[in-house]
Amino acid sequence: MDIRNMLVEMAGYPEVKINEAGFEFSPAYAAMNRSDLNIGGKSNFILSGRIENYIPYLFKDDVLRGNLSLQSKLVDLTEIMSKLTDASDEDTTALALIKVPENLDFDFNAQIDQFEYDKIKAQNVRGHILVKNGILSIREAGLNILGGRITMNADYDTRDTLKPVMKADLNMESMAIRDAFNTFNTVQKLAPAAKGIAGQFNLKMTYNSLLGADMMPLIHTISGGGRLQSNEVTLLESASYDKMKELLNLGEKYTNTFKDLNVSFKVNEGRIYVSPFDTKVGNIKMNISGDQGIDQTLNYEIRTEIPRSDLGSSVNSVIDNLSAQAAMFGIAYKPAEILKVNVKVTGTFGKPVVTPFFGSSAGVEAARVKEEIQSAVKQAVDEKVDQTMEKVRSEAVIQGDRLVREAEEKAQQLRDEAAKAAEKIRLEADAQAQRLIREAEPKGAVAKLAAQKAADSLKREADKRAEQVISEADAKADALVREAKAKREEMLEKI
């Protein structure tokens, strides 16, 4: 049966124009031969493939099986959704939760040259879609967007309609940070600072969340983790960094460009936990770690090493003057050319609070120098006991900090090794699954179905083992750091 130039119009739906469609029916299957149609004014679709078991599906609610392919030059989902109306004729341009039927078994290949939805403009969309047992799975999918490319594997599970789940493994390459903020709602919620950051990034991460009725992720349920990399980013707007520069007397002209970012992170219940990582801003070395939440709260520690020459002139004048006063008493004091400055960033993105700890600002460093000199003068007149105790305590602080730093490095190593092991487990399971399917294909549909089930089971077990490896590594890593911090406190308490 052939259809040509048919226009279908229904109230509450976009018009469908069937330019050309060829159908072949038999009791066992229905086949489409290059069906060419337009939905709305812009979107075009070319469909072909074969649907099996359609008669038992219609009359007995049996499983409908299909193997289809889609090609399109443009899919404008914004226009299509704008044409959809509910019973009360209210506009429903937003996405709504769609339940995946559990009596569908479809294998679907899609190739879309241009895809548009709201702010999302994507090109070269390719994907392999599987629909089975109430789960829509996307495999080896990719698209070009925001000057970069996203590839992914994902599962959309609606078997529990009250708790629909989205799982994904994402790989983003050469993405523009500010464009990602302006385009994706999830980035705006989890990383509001991205609005004021220029640069490109690469990101690999695992993702898991529940979905709301509007198909958007419930932010507080997001979990996962991954690694973000960038050669260079520039802070165009950052209240936290502006306050930090003010605290350190770096001046307005000091660079806002961060180099060589390699950040490992985890997401749990909508909060991002960042493992310690090194970066460089001008001549300043930084080690940054901490966490932030969807409530915009911040909890970061920034450990820096700053050349004295980069500090404000007023701070250096104070330090030099104190050194001269010490010399009058015959005490030689030469402040280090590299000052170790540590700060704590709390508060919120809009109203950050930047405070020093362990003598962490240049101003506090000057005060520390003054205290040391006054103590030295007193010791020269009286006794050397306090000097000895101070030296012991200083050495204990250095040793304790070294213990914690080494523990943090070893903890990160454990996490990185676990991530690699987990990825290897998933890759091996995926390879086994693909082999099962390939070997079953020549044996017919039943064998292929059984192989697919076995393949899915393999992947689920691999995911469980991978998550267990990561979880055990996290527990060991956290225990290492806790133990090191406890030893540091014990050392200091004994002095």
C-alpha positions as CSV (number, residue, x, y, z in Angstrom):
1,M,0.0,0.0,0.0
2,D,1.3,3.5,-1.0
3,I,0.3,6.9,0.4
4,R,1.2,10.2,-1.2
5,N,0.6,13.8,-0.3
6,M,-1.7,13.1,2.7
7,L,-2.3,15.9,5.2
8,V,-3.4,14.8,8.7
9,E,-4.8,17.6,11.0
10,M,-6.1,16.9,14.6
11,A,-7.1,19.4,17.3
12,G,-4.3,19.7,19.9
13,Y,-1.6,18.2,17.7
14,P,0.8,19.5,15.1
15,E,-0.2,18.8,11.5
16,V,1.4,15.8,9.8
17,K,2.1,15.8,6.1
18,I,2.8,12.3,4.6
19,N,4.8,13.1,1.5
20,E,5.3,9.5,0.6
21,A,4.9,6.2,2.4
22,G,5.0,2.6,1.4
23,F,3.5,-0.1,3.6
24,E,3.6,-3.9,3.3
25,F,1.4,-6.0,5.5
26,S,1.4,-9.7,6.4
27,P,0.0,-11.7,9.4
28,A,3.5,-11.8,10.8
29,Y,4.8,-8.3,10.2
30,A,4.2,-4.8,8.9
31,A,7.0,-3.1,7.0
32,M,7.6,0.6,6.1
33,N,9.6,1.4,3.0
34,R,11.1,4.9,3.3
35,S,8.1,6.8,4.7
36,D,8.8,10.5,4.2
37,L,6.7,12.9,6.3
38,N,6.7,16.3,8.0
39,I,5.5,17.2,11.4
40,G,4.6,20.8,12.0
41,G,6.1,23.3,9.6
42,K,9.8,22.4,9.9
43,S,10.5,18.9,11.1
44,N,11.0,16.2,8.6
45,F,11.3,12.4,9.2
46,I,12.2,9.5,6.9
47,L,11.2,6.2,8.5
48,S,11.9,2.6,7.4
49,G,11.9,-0.8,9.1
50,R,9.7,-3.6,10.2
51,I,7.2,-4.2,13.0
52,E,6.4,-7.8,14.1
53,N,3.7,-9.4,16.2
54,Y,1.4,-6.4,15.7
55,I,-1.8,-8.5,15.5
56,P,-1.3,-10.1,19.0
57,Y,-0.3,-6.7,20.2
58,L,-3.5,-5.1,19.1
59,F,-5.9,-7.8,20.3
60,K,-4.1,-9.5,23.2
61,D,-1.8,-6.7,24.4
62,D,1.2,-8.9,23.6
63,V,4.7,-7.6,23.0
64,L,5.2,-5.5,19.9
65,R,8.6,-5.9,18.3
66,G,10.2,-3.6,15.8
67,N,13.5,-2.8,14.1
68,L,13.3,0.8,12.7
69,S,15.6,3.5,11.5
70,L,15.0,7.3,11.3
71,Q,16.7,10.0,9.3
72,S,16.0,13.7,9.6
73,K,17.5,17.0,8.4
74,L,15.7,18.9,11.1
75,V,13.7,18.1,14.3
76,D,12.3,21.3,15.8
77,L,10.9,20.0,19.1
78,T,10.1,23.5,20.3
79,E,7.6,23.9,17.4
80,I,6.2,20.4,17.8
81,M,5.6,20.9,21.6
82,S,4.0,24.4,21.0
83,K,1.4,22.7,18.9
84,L,0.4,20.2,21.5
85,T,-2.4,21.2,23.8
86,D,-4.3,19.4,26.6
87,A,-8.0,19.0,26.9
88,S,-8.4,22.5,28.3
89,D,-6.5,24.0,25.3
90,E,-3.8,25.3,27.6
91,D,-0.3,25.6,26.1
92,T,2.0,22.8,27.1
93,T,5.3,23.6,25.6
94,A,7.2,22.0,28.5
95,L,8.1,18.4,28.4
96,A,5.9,16.0,30.5
97,L,6.8,12.6,31.8
98,I,6.3,9.8,29.3
99,K,6.0,6.2,30.5
100,V,7.8,3.7,28.4
101,P,5.4,0.9,27.6
102,E,6.5,-2.5,29.0
103,N,5.1,-4.4,26.0
104,L,7.4,-2.9,23.4
105,D,10.7,-4.4,22.2
106,F,12.2,-2.0,19.7
107,D,15.6,-1.6,18.2
108,F,15.8,1.9,16.7
109,N,18.6,3.8,14.9
110,A,18.4,7.6,14.6
111,Q,20.4,10.1,12.5
112,I,19.3,13.7,12.8
113,D,21.3,16.5,11.2
114,Q,19.8,19.3,13.2
115,F,17.9,19.1,16.5
116,E,16.4,22.1,18.3
117,Y,14.6,22.4,21.7
118,D,14.3,25.6,23.6
119,K,18.0,26.8,24.0
120,I,19.4,23.5,22.8
121,K,20.8,23.6,19.3
122,A,22.5,20.4,18.3
123,Q,23.9,19.0,15.1
124,N,24.9,15.6,13.8
125,V,22.8,13.7,16.3
126,R,23.4,9.9,16.1
127,G,22.1,7.2,18.4
128,H,21.1,3.6,18.9
129,I,17.9,3.4,20.9
130,L,16.5,0.3,22.6
131,V,13.0,0.1,24.1
132,K,12.4,-3.0,26.2
133,N,10.6,-3.9,29.5
134,G,9.7,-0.3,30.3
135,I,13.2,1.0,29.8
136,L,14.4,3.3,27.0
137,S,18.2,2.8,26.5
138,I,20.5,5.0,24.4
139,R,23.7,3.4,23.3
140,E,26.7,4.9,21.6
141,A,24.9,8.2,21.1
142,G,26.5,11.5,20.1
143,L,25.8,15.0,19.1
144,N,27.6,18.2,18.3
145,I,26.7,21.2,20.5
146,L,28.1,24.5,21.8
147,G,31.3,24.1,19.7
148,G,32.0,20.6,21.2
149,R,30.7,17.1,21.2
150,I,28.7,15.0,23.7
151,T,28.7,11.2,23.6
152,M,26.7,9.0,26.0
153,N,25.1,5.8,27.0
154,A,21.9,6.3,29.0
155,D,18.9,4.5,30.5
156,Y,15.4,6.1,31.0
157,D,13.5,3.8,33.4
158,T,9.8,4.4,34.0
159,R,8.7,1.1,35.5
160,D,8.0,2.9,38.7
161,T,6.1,6.0,37.4
162,L,6.4,7.6,40.8
163,K,10.2,7.4,40.7
164,P,11.3,7.5,37.1
165,V,15.1,7.2,36.8
166,M,17.7,8.5,34.4
167,K,21.2,7.0,34.4
168,A,24.0,8.0,32.0
169,D,27.7,7.9,31.2
170,L,28.6,11.2,29.7
171,N,31.7,12.4,27.8
172,M,31.8,16.1,26.8
173,E,34.7,17.4,24.7
174,S,35.7,21.0,24.0
175,M,32.5,22.5,25.6
176,A,32.3,26.2,26.2
177,I,31.7,26.8,29.9
178,R,29.4,29.9,29.8
179,D,27.4,28.4,26.9
180,A,26.9,25.2,28.9
181,F,25.5,27.4,31.8
182,N,23.2,29.3,29.5
183,T,21.9,26.1,27.8
184,F,21.5,23.5,30.5
185,N,19.3,23.9,33.6
186,T,21.3,21.3,35.6
187,V,24.5,23.3,35.2
188,Q,22.8,26.4,36.4
189,K,21.6,24.6,39.6
190,L,24.8,22.7,40.4
191,A,27.5,25.1,39.1
192,P,26.1,28.7,39.2
193,A,29.6,30.1,39.1
194,A,29.9,28.8,35.5
195,K,28.0,31.9,34.5
196,G,31.1,34.0,35.0
197,I,33.7,31.7,33.6
198,A,35.2,31.8,30.1
199,G,37.0,28.8,28.7
200,Q,36.5,25.3,27.4
201,F,36.4,22.0,29.3
202,N,36.4,18.3,28.8
203,L,34.2,16.2,31.2
204,K,33.7,12.5,31.8
205,M,31.1,11.6,34.4
206,T,28.6,9.1,35.5
207,Y,25.1,10.4,36.3
208,N,22.0,9.1,38.1
209,S,18.9,11.0,39.2
210,L,15.1,10.8,39.6
211,L,13.0,12.8,37.2
212,G,10.2,15.2,38.0
213,A,6.8,15.4,36.2
214,D,8.3,17.8,33.7
215,M,11.1,15.4,32.7
216,M,13.7,17.6,34.5
217,P,16.1,16.0,37.0
218,L,15.3,16.4,40.7
219,I,18.5,18.1,41.6
220,H,18.7,16.8,45.2
221,T,18.7,13.2,43.9
222,I,21.6,13.6,41.5
223,S,24.5,11.4,42.2
224,G,27.6,10.3,40.3
225,G,31.1,11.6,39.8
226,G,33.8,12.1,37.2
227,R,36.7,14.3,36.1
228,L,36.8,17.8,34.6
229,Q,39.8,19.1,32.6
230,S,40.7,22.4,31.1
231,N,43.9,24.0,29.9
232,E,42.8,27.4,31.0
233,V,39.7,29.2,32.4
234,T,39.2,32.9,33.2
235,L,37.0,34.2,36.0
236,L,35.1,37.1,34.5
237,E,32.8,37.3,37.5
238,S,33.6,35.8,40.9
239,A,32.7,37.4,44.2
240,S,34.8,34.7,46.0
241,Y,38.0,35.3,44.0
242,D,37.6,39.1,44.3
243,K,37.4,38.8,48.1
244,M,40.4,36.5,48.2
245,K,42.5,39.0,46.1
246,E,41.4,41.7,48.5
247,L,42.4,39.6,51.5
248,L,45.8,38.9,50.0
249,N,46.4,42.5,48.8
250,L,46.9,41.2,45.3
251,G,45.3,44.2,43.6
252,E,42.6,44.5,40.9
253,K,45.1,44.0,38.0
254,Y,46.2,40.5,39.2
255,T,45.3,37.8,36.8
256,N,42.0,35.9,37.0
257,T,43.2,33.1,34.7
258,F,43.6,29.6,36.1
259,K,45.9,27.1,34.3
260,D,45.9,23.3,33.9
261,L,42.8,22.2,35.7
262,N,42.3,18.5,36.4
263,V,39.5,18.1,38.9
264,S,38.1,14.9,40.2
265,F,34.6,15.2,41.9
266,K,31.6,13.3,43.2
267,V,28.0,14.3,43.3
268,N,25.8,13.0,46.2
269,E,22.2,14.2,46.9
270,G,22.8,17.3,44.7
271,R,26.0,18.3,46.4
272,I,29.4,18.4,44.6
273,Y,32.5,17.2,46.5
274,V,35.8,18.2,44.9
275,S,38.9,16.2,45.7
276,P,42.1,18.2,46.2
277,F,43.6,19.5,43.0
278,D,46.5,21.8,42.0
279,T,46.3,24.8,39.7
280,K,48.3,28.0,39.1
281,V,47.1,31.6,38.9
282,G,49.9,33.9,37.7
283,N,52.8,33.1,40.1
284,I,50.5,31.7,42.8
285,K,50.3,28.0,43.3
286,M,47.0,26.8,44.7
287,N,45.6,23.5,46.0
288,I,41.8,23.6,46.2
289,S,39.3,21.1,47.7
290,G,35.8,21.2,49.3
291,D,32.2,21.1,48.3
292,Q,29.2,23.1,47.2
293,G,25.4,22.6,47.1
294,I,22.3,23.4,45.2
295,D,21.4,25.8,48.0
296,Q,24.4,27.8,46.7
297,T,26.5,27.2,49.9
298,L,30.2,27.0,49.7
299,N,32.8,25.0,51.7
300,Y,36.2,25.2,50.2
301,E,39.8,25.2,51.4
302,I,42.4,27.0,49.3
303,R,46.1,26.4,50.1
304,T,48.4,28.8,48.3
305,E,52.1,29.6,47.9
306,I,52.6,33.3,47.1
307,P,55.9,35.0,46.2
308,R,56.5,38.0,48.6
309,S,57.0,40.1,45.5
310,D,53.4,39.6,44.5
311,L,52.0,40.9,47.7
312,G,50.9,44.5,48.2
313,S,53.7,47.1,49.1
314,S,52.1,47.9,52.5
315,V,52.3,44.3,53.6
316,N,55.9,43.9,52.5
317,S,56.8,47.3,54.3
318,V,55.4,45.9,57.6
319,I,57.4,42.7,57.3
320,D,60.6,44.5,56.4
321,N,60.2,47.0,59.3
322,L,59.7,44.2,61.8
323,S,62.8,42.4,60.5
324,A,64.8,45.7,61.1
325,Q,63.5,46.0,64.6
326,A,64.6,42.4,65.4
327,A,68.1,43.2,64.1
328,M,68.4,46.0,66.7
329,F,68.2,43.3,69.4
330,G,70.8,41.2,67.6
331,I,68.1,38.8,66.3
332,A,68.4,37.7,62.7
333,Y,65.0,37.2,61.1
334,K,64.6,36.8,57.4
335,P,61.0,36.2,56.2
336,A,60.6,33.6,53.5
337,E,60.4,34.7,49.9
338,I,57.5,32.3,49.4
339,L,54.6,32.7,51.9
340,K,52.2,29.8,52.5
341,V,48.8,31.3,52.7
342,N,45.6,29.3,53.4
343,V,42.0,30.5,53.2
344,K,38.6,29.1,53.8
345,V,35.7,30.0,51.5
346,T,32.2,29.7,53.0
347,G,28.9,31.5,52.7
348,T,27.2,31.4,49.3
349,F,28.1,32.2,45.7
350,G,26.3,35.6,46.0
351,K,27.8,36.4,49.4
352,P,31.0,34.4,50.0
353,V,33.0,34.6,53.2
354,V,36.7,34.4,52.8
355,T,38.7,33.9,56.0
356,P,42.3,32.9,56.7
357,F,43.3,29.8,58.8
358,F,46.6,28.8,60.3
359,G,48.0,32.3,59.6
360,S,46.7,32.3,56.0
361,S,46.6,35.9,54.8
362,A,49.4,38.3,54.1
363,G,48.1,40.6,56.8
364,V,47.9,37.8,59.2
365,E,51.4,36.7,58.1
366,A,52.7,40.1,59.1
367,A,51.0,39.8,62.5
368,R,52.6,36.4,62.9
369,V,56.0,37.8,62.1
370,K,55.5,40.5,64.6
371,E,54.5,38.0,67.3
372,E,57.6,35.9,66.5
373,I,59.9,38.9,66.8
374,Q,58.4,40.1,70.1
375,S,58.7,36.6,71.5
376,A,62.3,36.4,70.3
377,V,63.2,39.7,72.1
378,K,61.6,38.4,75.3
379,Q,63.5,35.2,75.0
380,A,66.8,37.0,74.5
381,V,66.2,38.9,77.8
382,D,64.7,36.1,79.8
383,E,65.0,32.5,78.7
384,K,64.9,30.1,75.8
385,V,62.2,27.7,77.0
386,D,59.3,29.3,75.0
387,Q,61.5,29.3,71.9
388,T,62.2,25.6,72.2
389,M,58.5,24.9,72.7
390,E,57.5,27.0,69.7
391,K,60.0,25.2,67.6
392,V,58.7,21.8,68.7
393,R,55.1,22.9,68.0
394,S,56.1,24.3,64.6
395,E,57.8,21.0,63.7
396,A,54.8,19.1,64.9
397,V,52.5,21.3,62.8
398,I,54.7,20.7,59.7
399,Q,54.8,16.9,60.4
400,G,51.1,16.7,61.0
401,D,50.3,18.7,57.9
402,R,52.6,16.4,55.9
403,L,50.8,13.4,57.2
404,V,47.4,14.8,56.2
405,R,48.7,15.8,52.8
406,E,50.2,12.4,52.1
407,A,47.0,10.8,53.2
408,E,44.9,13.0,50.9
409,E,47.3,12.2,48.0
410,K,47.1,8.4,48.7
411,A,43.3,8.7,49.1
412,Q,43.0,10.4,45.7
413,Q,45.2,7.7,44.2
414,L,42.9,5.0,45.7
415,R,39.9,6.8,44.2
416,D,41.6,7.2,40.8
417,E,42.6,3.5,40.7
418,A,39.0,2.5,41.7
419,A,37.6,4.6,38.9
420,K,39.9,3.0,36.4
421,A,39.0,-0.5,37.7
422,A,35.3,0.3,37.6
423,E,35.6,1.5,34.0
424,K,37.5,-1.6,33.1
425,I,34.7,-3.8,34.6
426,R,32.1,-2.0,32.6
427,L,34.0,-2.1,29.4
428,E,34.7,-5.8,29.7
429,A,31.0,-6.5,30.5
430,D,30.0,-4.4,27.5
431,A,32.4,-6.3,25.2
432,Q,31.0,-9.6,26.5
433,A,27.4,-8.4,26.0
434,Q,28.1,-7.3,22.5
435,R,29.7,-10.7,21.7
436,L,26.7,-12.6,23.1
437,I,24.4,-10.5,20.8
438,R,26.6,-11.0,17.7
439,E,26.8,-14.7,18.3
440,A,23.0,-15.0,18.7
441,E,22.0,-12.9,15.6
442,P,22.5,-15.8,13.1
443,K,20.4,-18.1,15.3
444,G,17.1,-16.1,15.0
445,A,14.9,-13.7,16.9
446,V,14.4,-15.9,20.0
447,A,18.1,-16.5,20.4
448,K,18.8,-12.8,19.9
449,L,16.2,-11.9,22.6
450,A,17.7,-14.3,25.0
451,A,21.2,-13.0,24.3
452,Q,19.9,-9.4,24.8
453,K,18.5,-10.4,28.2
454,A,21.8,-12.1,29.2
455,A,23.7,-9.1,27.9
456,D,21.6,-6.7,30.0
457,S,22.1,-8.9,33.1
458,L,25.9,-8.9,32.5
459,K,25.9,-5.1,32.4
460,R,23.8,-4.7,35.5
461,E,26.1,-7.0,37.4
462,A,29.1,-5.1,36.1
463,D,27.6,-1.8,37.2
464,K,27.0,-3.3,40.7
465,R,30.6,-4.5,40.9
466,A,31.9,-1.2,39.6
467,E,29.9,0.8,42.1
468,Q,31.1,-1.6,44.9
469,V,34.7,-1.0,43.9
470,I,34.3,2.8,43.9
471,S,32.4,2.7,47.2
472,E,35.0,0.5,48.9
473,A,37.8,2.8,47.6
474,D,35.9,5.9,48.9
475,A,35.5,4.3,52.3
476,K,39.2,3.4,52.5
477,A,40.2,6.9,51.3
478,D,38.0,8.7,53.8
479,A,39.4,6.4,56.6
480,L,43.0,7.3,55.6
481,V,42.4,11.0,55.8
482,R,40.5,10.8,59.1
483,E,43.3,8.7,60.6
484,A,45.9,11.2,59.5
485,K,44.0,14.2,60.9
486,A,43.5,12.4,64.2
487,K,47.2,11.7,64.4
488,R,48.0,15.4,63.7
489,E,45.6,16.5,66.5
490,E,47.1,13.9,68.9
491,M,50.6,15.2,68.1
492,L,49.6,18.8,68.8
493,E,47.8,18.0,72.0
494,K,50.9,16.4,73.5
495,I,52.9,19.6,73.2
